[in-house]
Amino acid sequence: MAETGRDKHRRRPPSLTEEDNASSGPDPATTSSENKNKRKRGQRGRNHYPEGKYTVNAISVAGEPIEPPEIAAIFRNAIGAIIRTKMVLDPTIANWALFPAGKKEAMWELLSGTFVRPRGTTEKVKYYATKMLGEAFRRWKSHLNTEYV
């Protein structure tokens, strides 16, 4: 008898008996997957500020670090970590323009100490970093409003 297209894909019942299944696999108590906390899809971890110094080889026209390729992601993660963890921010401040200039300068000093830039690019990178810090601050405030207010 020829199999139809549907019959080809049907599951066959397992041929092993229950005794065979119990003895053939590893002991469930000894698996290491139970001990690990596996992250589900969609969950993200906390931002951690990168440790060490990173050398930036090239800056885009806008001031974003682009060379080496992984440096752009590290730079953005560092900005998010500064906003969320490094600087104690006041959520009662309405917007980034009203934020104290001293704290903005402290954030820039922290970034400039971690990322070594090419000469002559300080102003472009500082402008870009300040802009990105402002966007991260707005996202953080929005997150606080949706979660806690």
N, C-alpha and C positions, 0 to 999 in steps of 0.2 A: 504494500500500500504506500503510495507516495504521500509525503508530508506536504501540507499546504503552508503558505507563508506564515500563517498565524501559529501553526503547530511547532514550527522551528524555534520560536522564541519563548515558548512556554517553559516554565521551570519544571524540572523533574523532581519528584520527591526524593529526599535524601535516602541513600541506600543503607546507611549505617544505623545500627540500633542504638538505643539510648546508652547502653553500657559501653559500646564502642566509642561513642562521642565523648563520654565522660573521661575515658582513659586516654584518648588520643590527643587532647588539647592540653595547653598549660594550665596549671592550677590558677584559678581566678584570684586567689589571695596573693599570689606572688607577682602579678603583673605590675609594671611600674607606671602604667597609665592612670591608675587610681590615685597615686601619690602626687601627681602633677596637677596643677590647676591650669587646664587648657583654656585659653581665651576663646570665647565664642566669636563668630563672625560679627563684625560691626562694632565690637568693643575696642577701645583704644586705651593704652596706658597713659600714665602721667608724663608730661614733658619733663625731661631732665636736661639741665644745662650741660652742654658738652664740656668735657674736661680736656685740658691741654691747650696747645696753640695750633691754629690752622693757618696755613699760608695760602693766600689768594693770589693766583697768577694773573687773572684777567677780570676786568670789570666791564659790565655792559654800559651802553650809553645812558641808561636810566640810573646806574649806580649799583646794580645787583651783581654780587659775585657770581661768575659763571665758570671759571676754570680753577681747579679741576671740577669735573661735572658733579661730583657728590657734595661739593661745598655749598651749593645753593640751598639744598635741603637742610644741611646742618645749620646754615645761617637762619633760615626760617624757623627751625625748631628752637634755636637759641632765643629768638625774639619771643616766641610763644612761652618759653620757660621763664624768661625775664618777667613777662606780664603776669603769669600765673603764680610763680613761686619765688623768684629772687627778690623782687621789690614788693613791699607791702603797699598795695594800692588802696586807695580810698574809693569805694563804690559810690559815695555820695557826690563825687565830682561829676558834673553833667556831661562834659565832653573833653576831648583831648586838648583843645585850645586853652581850657582853664586849668590844665594840669600844671603844677609848679615846675618852673624851668630848671631848678636844681635837681629834681628827680629825673627829668628828661636827660640832663647832662650826666648824671650818675649811670643811667642805663647805657648811654653812648660809651662812656668810659669802660664799662664792663664788656661791651661788644668789641670795642677797639683793642682791648687787652687780649682778647681771645683770637681775633682774626687779624692777621698781619696782611696789610694791603700793599699794593704797588704804590710807589711814590707819585704824588700829584693827584691822587684820587680821593683824598680825605673828604673834601666837600661834597662830592657826588655820593659817596657811600653814606656819609652822615645824613644827607637829605633823604636818601632812600630808606635808611634804617629808621629815621624818625617817622617817615610816612608809614612804614610797616608796623612800627610800634603803635601808632595811632589806630591803625586798622585792627591790630590784635586787641587793643584796649576796648574798642567798640564791640568786637566779637565777644570778649570776656564779659562786658556789661550786659550784652544781649543774652548771653548764656545765664548769667545770674538772674536776670529778669524772668526768663522763661522757666527756670528751675525753682526759684525761691519766692517770687513775688506773686 
